[in-house]
């Protein structure tokens, strides 16, 4: 099979030449080599004057067909549009008086036949042969090579560049392929008239991610460009959590396989279809790559196209056109229905379709190339008495190009043809800029008029680099600093019909130069899927999705896209499908029971509204009223012996401190604030220290009073209010000092405990300094132990209304409460920790009130006869 390879730009100045308008109406007339029947499909174009000259001097690769009973060259008829686009652009430029006036552009067309030997021979002939190109002009002109447009394929393009760069001849490629490493920087004569393929790689990844396809088959041409594609795409797959289900290489266009190799290739391609999980296939190569694939499918897997369950999503790169030769046109290729392809953006110039429709058939002796195209496109033959008929159907010349399937020939301009069209204009504008710049300075510098026939190809580079112009289609065409076209890729959906014609619809685009959110656009509802999918988006994954609440568990020995699903561990969730790992909820949230979402924690604290808070409030208030009642009784009976015994002022202070102890428990209820946090522990510590100090003072008073009764005792000096007041004041002052240091260094503050409870946020008072907190408790405990010991020793001293016994019991109860408080406090969390402290405060305070003042109130209220002086004297005796 042959494809058109390269178009060579020629300059034909008109001032010295006279045009025969009747013989130069564009491409409709051109000289034909004697061996026209050896010419075939064209693959690359150049710039021409209004004369098309096809001059490959090597024969086609012949495809033998025993069934048809004849042997002749096979043409890729779809590529003929590239030539038409070239000629159309040449005609527009040559007829436009604003671009290169008095200059005609011409071109030669050479074919590579996908053979490196032929290609190198053609390039050498082009550069070194001096034969003249003589169109239908009154005067001949020497061939003047200015630029080369080509090739469509990457391998041949780079081989061309290796030679052309030595002569600094501009080379404009019109196929979409990735530049080899180093070419962009080192080969300054290399220009891409197609957008960078990096956009296409990114577009493939974004397309797969959009539909959630993570288990994808790869078909790649078996050459350097295919190697480069795999080197780029596989790391991108891995980075974006996509796996290749298989990698199948397809023979290069120029590789001819033996029968055994052909059969082996067919079986290896058939294997992926047996793997039911991979529904998306990415195919990289060129049109000939696709034709190899269709040939293998047609000959070796003929039932595949009829199998309605063999639906796949083919994702084809921009180099591939859906094209078939006339031999394969009868095969069913419905397997490719629903193909999604990347396409070079095109905008058809006005008049191009009319130009194609007006093509006319000329006698074979004048246009052998067009005759071959016509015969193979319409499967007919023109009568030739010297040669046997190739086909039984005779061509009438009245056949219409519009009736051909799009897989044979397209009436609308394809992306590659559009690139050829723009390449012609790029060179024309570069020449025009060169001429304009010369005209600008020749008057000042005294230069003669520029003779474009003497222009050297290397002089064109400074005008091609970074060129920007508006073509006749109304679009801006620009090359960046790397010599790449600044443009986008269209995403097309193909609806394939039984006659292998198809309808393509643009469903999206990839443009990495666009703004955020516009780099990848796709409209799902316009995509046509293979009929086996019933217009439902296909699923192409190795393993079924893990639902929320589960995480992936890798299967040993398989790719990371193949996995099992495992429930999230305790304390973690997954809120999306196919999560690699479960994660913890934020501190203010906790996992749901199904571990698929986070639930906000409820803020909790011991409030006045809940039952526990209400209970503590009632008890606190009740005990406060009880204490106030006892204080009133003592004040009312202040002159009675039982009140006056053991220093009634200390009793008043003790009752007031107990009253405050009951009330300070209310500070622990409600939402903590900065004020309440500061007052809670300090108020509690100071008030309790005053109460315990009062008990210690009472006990010491009993002991000192007893010792003072001994004759000659020096303790008589200590008897009185001075000693008791000193004890209360000094002991309380130490606690006050501890609290002041606490507040000055690290005071308590409101805080949120996010960790202690799984479903709750505890609003609490952070003690600031735990050391100071326990120092306050420790000092209070020290006072209680001292009081207990002194009271215990003084419990049997002979004295009326001796309180030592009651103080002993009260201190025993006090110490028991607070000793049990510490482990209980440390083992509870949240509001229950606060509840433990409130209970300890109320219980210890109630114990002091009951043990110390209960017996006295009993005597005052119920046994007043015992509360007299005579009773006190009698008891002493």
HUBEL-V541541 format. One record per residue. N is the residue number from 1. SS is DSSP state (H for helix, E for strand, - for the rest). PSI is psi in whole degrees, 0 to 359 (none if undefined). D_LAST is the distance of its C-alpha to the last C-alpha in whole Angstrom. Layout:
N	SS	PSI	D_LAST
N	SS	PSI	D_LAST
This chain:
1	-	147	140
2	E	143	141
3	-	154	139
4	E	135	140
5	E	302	138
6	E	148	139
7	E	128	141
8	E	125	143
9	E	134	143
10	E	152	146
11	E	129	148
12	E	91	151
13	E	140	152
14	-	343	154
15	-	325	156
16	-	359	158
17	-	145	158
18	-	122	160
19	E	134	158
20	-	98	160
21	-	329	158
22	-	334	159
23	-	0	158
24	-	49	155
25	-	57	153
26	-	230	150
27	-	2	149
28	-	352	152
29	-	131	155
30	-	153	154
31	-	146	157
32	-	132	156
33	-	158	156
34	-	323	159
35	-	53	156
36	H	327	154
37	H	350	154
38	H	0	152
39	-	156	149
40	-	209	146
41	-	143	143
42	-	146	141
43	E	330	138
44	-	142	138
45	-	169	139
46	-	205	141
47	-	134	142
48	-	161	146
49	-	199	148
50	-	32	150
51	-	127	151
52	E	123	149
53	E	113	150
54	E	117	149
55	-	37	150
56	-	137	148
57	-	36	151
58	-	153	149
59	-	162	149
60	-	156	146
61	-	125	144
62	E	134	146
63	E	115	144
64	E	137	146
65	E	102	146
66	-	328	148
67	-	319	147
68	-	340	149
69	-	19	152
70	E	170	152
71	E	120	150
72	E	166	150
73	E	142	147
74	-	127	144
75	E	140	142
76	-	91	139
77	H	333	140
78	H	332	137
79	H	348	137
80	H	336	141
81	H	331	139
82	H	320	138
83	H	319	141
84	H	321	142
85	H	321	139
86	H	309	140
87	H	321	144
88	H	316	142
89	H	319	140
90	H	315	143
91	H	316	145
92	H	316	143
93	H	315	143
94	H	335	146
95	-	358	147
96	-	112	144
97	-	349	146
98	-	346	143
99	-	120	142
100	-	61	144
101	-	146	147
102	-	19	151
103	E	136	149
104	E	135	149
105	E	141	146
106	E	171	147
107	E	155	146
108	E	153	147
109	E	130	145
110	E	151	144
111	E	138	142
112	-	338	140
113	-	18	141
114	-	31	137
115	-	124	139
116	H	323	138
117	H	313	142
118	H	319	143
119	H	314	141
120	H	322	141
121	H	318	145
122	H	316	145
123	H	317	143
124	H	321	145
125	H	319	148
126	H	320	147
127	H	330	146
128	H	342	149
129	-	143	152
130	-	16	154
131	-	150	156
132	-	144	156
133	-	110	155
134	-	100	157
135	-	194	156
136	-	65	159
137	E	157	159
138	-	336	163
139	-	146	162
140	-	163	160
141	-	148	157
142	-	141	155
143	-	128	151
144	-	94	149
145	E	126	145
146	E	317	142
147	E	164	139
148	E	133	139
149	E	114	136
150	-	159	135
151	-	181	134
152	-	323	132
153	-	156	130
154	H	315	128
155	H	310	130
156	H	324	133
157	H	317	132
158	H	326	130
159	H	319	133
160	H	316	135
161	H	324	133
162	H	328	133
163	H	313	137
164	H	332	137
165	H	334	134
166	H	331	137
167	H	4	139
168	-	38	137
169	-	126	138
170	E	134	135
171	E	119	134
172	E	111	132
173	E	149	131
174	-	4	130
175	-	154	128
176	-	108	125
177	-	159	123
178	-	135	121
179	-	140	122
180	-	155	122
181	-	126	120
182	-	340	122
183	H	319	124
184	H	322	123
185	H	322	123
186	H	325	126
187	-	91	128
188	-	351	129
189	-	10	132
190	E	118	130
191	E	135	129
192	E	119	127
193	E	15	128
194	E	151	125
195	E	160	121
196	-	137	119
197	H	347	118
198	H	326	115
199	H	322	114
200	H	320	116
201	H	313	113
202	H	321	110
203	H	322	112
204	H	315	112
205	H	314	108
206	H	324	107
207	H	315	109
208	H	319	108
209	H	323	104
210	H	319	105
211	H	0	106
212	-	29	103
213	-	111	106
214	-	354	105
215	E	97	107
216	E	135	110
217	E	147	114
218	E	123	116
219	E	126	120
220	E	143	121
221	E	144	124
222	-	72	125
223	-	190	126
224	H	321	124
225	H	322	123
226	H	321	122
227	H	315	120
228	H	319	119
229	H	313	117
230	H	324	115
231	H	330	114
232	H	314	113
233	H	326	112
234	H	315	110
235	H	324	107
236	H	320	107
237	H	310	106
238	H	318	104
239	H	331	102
240	-	20	102
241	-	43	101
242	-	142	104
243	E	148	106
244	E	119	110
245	E	326	110
246	E	163	113
247	E	116	116
248	E	124	120
249	E	139	122
250	E	139	126
251	-	149	129
252	-	157	130
253	-	326	133
254	-	359	136
255	-	124	134
256	-	123	137
257	-	150	135
258	-	170	137
259	H	317	137
260	H	318	134
261	H	322	132
262	H	317	133
263	H	317	131
264	H	320	128
265	H	320	127
266	H	316	128
267	H	320	125
268	H	329	123
269	H	330	123
270	H	333	123
271	H	313	119
272	H	330	117
273	H	339	118
274	H	341	117
275	-	100	113
276	-	340	112
277	-	327	109
278	-	108	111
279	-	348	112
280	E	127	113
281	E	125	116
282	E	123	116
283	E	122	120
284	E	133	121
285	-	213	125
286	-	181	128
287	H	322	130
288	H	329	132
289	H	314	129
290	H	324	128
291	H	325	132
292	H	315	131
293	H	314	128
294	H	326	130
295	H	316	133
296	H	317	131
297	H	319	129
298	H	319	132
299	H	324	134
300	H	337	131
301	-	59	129
302	-	333	131
303	-	352	129
304	H	321	126
305	H	336	127
306	H	347	127
307	-	109	124
308	-	343	122
309	-	359	118
310	-	26	119
311	-	136	118
312	-	159	117
313	E	110	116
314	E	124	118
315	E	110	117
316	E	144	120
317	-	170	121
318	-	340	123
319	-	343	126
320	-	125	126
321	-	138	129
322	-	105	129
323	-	141	133
324	-	151	135
325	-	166	138
326	-	338	141
327	-	328	141
328	-	4	137
329	-	341	138
330	-	351	138
331	-	155	135
332	-	117	132
333	-	35	129
334	H	346	126
335	H	336	124
336	H	4	124
337	-	139	123
338	-	14	120
339	-	137	120
340	E	122	118
341	E	147	120
342	E	139	120
343	E	143	123
344	E	131	124
345	-	136	124
346	-	153	127
347	-	103	128
348	-	126	132
349	-	152	134
350	-	132	137
351	-	353	140
352	H	316	139
353	H	320	139
354	H	322	142
355	H	318	144
356	H	317	143
357	H	334	144
358	-	5	148
359	-	141	148
360	-	154	152
361	-	131	153
362	-	160	156
363	-	148	159
364	-	326	158
365	-	343	160
366	-	332	158
367	-	77	154
368	H	325	154
369	H	313	150
370	H	328	149
371	H	316	152
372	H	317	149
373	H	314	146
374	H	318	148
375	H	317	149
376	H	332	146
377	H	319	144
378	H	3	146
379	-	52	147
380	-	177	151
381	E	146	154
382	-	140	156
383	-	135	160
384	-	112	161
385	-	338	165
386	-	343	164
387	-	146	161
388	-	152	160
389	-	133	157
390	-	322	154
391	-	155	153
392	-	338	154
393	-	132	153
394	E	134	155
395	-	134	154
396	-	341	155
397	-	353	153
398	-	2	152
399	-	150	149
400	-	132	146
401	H	332	143
402	H	338	141
403	H	350	141
404	-	143	140
405	-	152	136
406	-	341	134
407	-	345	134
408	-	315	137
409	-	139	138
410	-	137	135
411	-	325	137
412	-	150	134
413	-	126	133
414	-	170	131
415	H	320	128
416	H	320	130
417	H	322	134
418	H	324	132
419	H	320	131
420	H	315	134
421	H	313	135
422	H	328	133
423	H	320	134
424	H	314	137
425	H	325	136
426	H	316	134
427	H	320	137
428	H	315	139
429	H	327	136
430	H	317	136
431	H	320	140
432	H	320	140
433	H	322	137
434	H	314	139
435	H	320	142
436	H	320	141
437	H	327	139
438	H	317	142
439	H	324	144
440	H	322	141
441	H	350	142
442	H	328	146
443	H	321	147
444	H	318	145
445	H	349	146
446	-	22	149
447	-	154	149
448	-	171	151
449	-	141	150
450	-	127	148
451	-	106	150
452	H	341	148
453	H	339	150
454	H	3	149
455	-	134	145
456	-	146	143
457	H	322	141
458	H	337	138
459	H	345	139
460	H	343	137
461	H	316	134
462	H	340	132
463	H	338	133
464	H	327	132
465	-	122	128
466	-	21	126
467	-	147	129
468	E	129	128
469	E	166	130
470	E	123	130
471	-	178	132
472	-	348	135
473	-	357	132
474	-	12	130
475	-	149	127
476	E	132	126
477	E	121	127
478	E	145	125
479	E	139	125
480	-	186	121
481	-	339	122
482	-	5	122
483	-	24	125
484	E	145	123
485	E	134	124
486	-	98	121
487	-	182	120
488	-	169	118
489	E	135	119
490	E	150	119
491	E	121	118
492	E	146	120
493	E	131	120
494	E	124	123
495	E	108	124
496	E	132	127
497	-	162	130
498	-	332	132
499	-	14	135
500	-	13	132
501	-	167	133
502	E	163	129
503	E	124	127
504	E	136	125
505	E	134	122
506	E	123	120
507	E	357	117
508	E	187	115
509	E	158	115
510	E	121	114
511	-	99	114
512	-	348	112
513	-	353	113
514	-	171	111
515	-	174	108
516	-	132	105
517	-	352	105
518	-	4	109
519	-	330	109
520	E	119	109
521	E	133	110
522	E	142	111
523	-	103	112
524	H	325	111
525	H	344	113
526	H	356	116
527	-	133	116
528	-	118	118
529	-	162	117
530	-	144	119
531	H	335	119
532	H	343	117
533	H	352	114
534	-	41	115
535	-	26	114
536	-	137	111
537	-	124	109
538	-	157	110
539	-	126	107
540	-	81	108
541	-	155	105
542	-	321	104
543	-	150	101
544	-	153	99
545	-	141	97
546	-	123	93
547	-	166	91
548	-	142	88
549	-	356	85
550	E	161	88
551	E	159	89
552	E	142	92
553	E	112	92
554	E	140	95
555	-	133	97
556	-	134	98
557	-	5	102
558	-	165	102
559	-	161	103
560	-	344	100
561	-	346	101
562	-	120	101
563	E	165	97
564	E	171	95
565	E	129	92
566	E	140	88
567	E	150	85
568	-	143	83
569	-	167	80
570	-	133	76
571	-	2	76
572	E	161	79
573	E	166	82
574	-	123	86
575	-	6	87
576	-	167	90
577	-	151	93
578	-	45	94
579	-	137	91
580	-	320	91
581	-	147	87
582	-	160	85
583	E	159	82
584	E	149	79
585	-	158	78
586	-	159	77
587	-	330	73
588	-	7	72
589	E	167	74
590	E	155	74
591	E	147	77
592	-	170	78
593	-	325	78
594	-	357	81
595	-	36	81
596	-	1	84
597	-	165	82
598	E	138	79
599	E	136	76
600	E	134	74
601	-	150	71
602	E	132	68
603	E	133	66
604	E	145	62
605	-	164	59
606	-	102	56
607	-	167	57
608	-	340	55
609	-	334	58
610	-	163	57
611	H	317	54
612	H	319	52
613	H	319	52
614	H	318	52
615	H	313	49
616	H	322	47
617	H	315	48
618	H	316	46
619	H	317	43
620	H	314	43
621	H	319	43
622	H	313	41
623	H	328	38
624	H	316	39
625	H	321	39
626	H	316	35
627	H	317	34
628	H	322	35
629	H	317	34
630	H	319	30
631	H	320	31
632	H	319	32
633	H	317	29
634	H	321	27
635	H	319	29
636	H	326	29
637	-	35	25
638	-	339	25
639	-	3	23
640	-	155	20
641	H	322	17
642	H	331	18
643	H	322	21
644	H	338	20
645	-	142	18
646	-	35	19
647	-	95	22
648	H	332	24
649	H	322	28
650	H	324	27
651	H	319	27
652	H	315	30
653	H	320	32
654	H	317	31
655	H	319	31
656	H	318	35
657	H	321	36
658	H	321	35
659	H	316	37
660	H	327	40
661	H	316	39
662	H	320	40
663	H	327	43
664	H	341	44
665	H	336	45
666	H	338	48
667	H	338	50
668	H	353	51
669	-	154	52
670	-	172	56
671	-	128	59
672	-	138	58
673	-	175	59
674	H	321	59
675	H	311	56
676	H	326	54
677	H	323	55
678	H	322	53
679	H	333	50
680	H	290	49
681	H	325	48
682	H	315	47
683	H	313	45
684	H	313	43
685	H	316	43
686	H	314	41
687	H	316	39
688	H	324	37
689	H	322	37
690	H	317	35
691	H	313	33
692	H	325	32
693	H	322	32
694	H	318	29
695	H	320	27
696	H	320	28
697	H	319	26
698	H	317	23
699	H	316	22
700	H	325	23
701	H	317	21
702	H	314	18
703	H	314	19
704	H	321	20
705	H	320	17
706	H	316	15
707	H	333	18
708	H	343	18
709	-	345	15
710	-	140	17
711	-	135	19
712	-	13	22
713	-	135	22
714	H	357	25
715	H	349	23
716	H	332	22
717	H	336	26
718	H	347	25
719	-	131	22
720	-	182	24
721	H	338	26
722	H	318	29
723	H	311	28
724	H	318	27
725	H	323	31
726	H	318	32
727	H	312	31
728	H	315	32
729	H	313	36
730	H	316	37
731	H	321	36
732	H	324	38
733	H	323	41
734	H	316	42
735	H	321	42
736	H	318	44
737	H	320	46
738	H	318	47
739	H	322	48
740	H	316	50
741	H	320	52
742	H	309	52
743	H	331	54
744	H	329	56
745	H	305	58
746	H	78	58
747	-	157	56
748	-	154	56
749	E	156	59
750	E	141	61
751	E	163	63
752	E	124	64
753	E	106	64
754	-	349	67
755	-	329	67
756	-	318	63
757	-	139	65
758	-	326	68
759	-	4	69
760	E	150	66
761	E	118	66
762	E	119	62
763	E	116	61
764	E	172	58
765	E	117	57
766	E	128	58
767	-	352	55
768	-	280	58
769	-	109	56
770	H	327	54
771	H	315	53
772	H	324	51
773	H	311	50
774	H	338	48
775	H	320	47
776	H	311	45
777	H	320	43
778	H	318	43
779	H	318	41
780	H	320	39
781	H	323	38
782	H	315	37
783	H	320	34
784	H	319	33
785	H	318	33
786	H	315	31
787	H	318	29
788	H	314	28
789	H	314	28
790	H	318	25
791	H	322	23
792	H	320	23
793	H	331	22
794	H	8	19
795	-	335	18
796	-	12	15
797	-	138	14
798	-	109	10
799	-	141	11
800	-	138	10
801	-	41	14
802	-	118	15
803	-	358	19
804	H	322	20
805	H	314	20
806	H	323	22
807	H	323	24
808	H	311	25
809	H	319	26
810	H	319	28
811	H	327	30
812	H	315	30
813	H	318	32
814	H	311	34
815	H	322	35
816	H	318	37
817	H	311	38
818	H	335	40
819	H	323	41
820	H	341	43
821	H	316	44
822	H	303	46
823	H	325	48
824	H	319	49
825	H	318	50
826	H	337	52
827	H	355	54
828	-	162	54
829	-	156	57
830	-	219	58
831	H	338	56
832	H	334	54
833	H	318	52
834	H	320	51
835	H	322	50
836	H	319	48
837	H	320	46
838	H	315	46
839	H	317	44
840	H	319	42
841	H	311	41
842	H	318	40
843	H	314	38
844	H	321	36
845	H	318	35
846	H	323	34
847	H	317	32
848	H	315	30
849	H	316	30
850	H	316	29
851	H	323	26
852	H	313	25
853	H	348	25
854	H	307	26
855	H	323	22
856	H	318	21
857	H	326	24
858	H	315	23
859	H	315	20
860	H	316	22
861	H	322	25
862	H	336	24
863	-	60	20
864	H	339	20
865	H	336	18
866	H	348	15
867	-	53	16
868	-	162	15
869	H	322	13
870	H	323	11
871	H	325	10
872	H	318	9
873	H	319	7
874	H	320	5
875	H	334	5
876	H	337	4
877	-	none	0
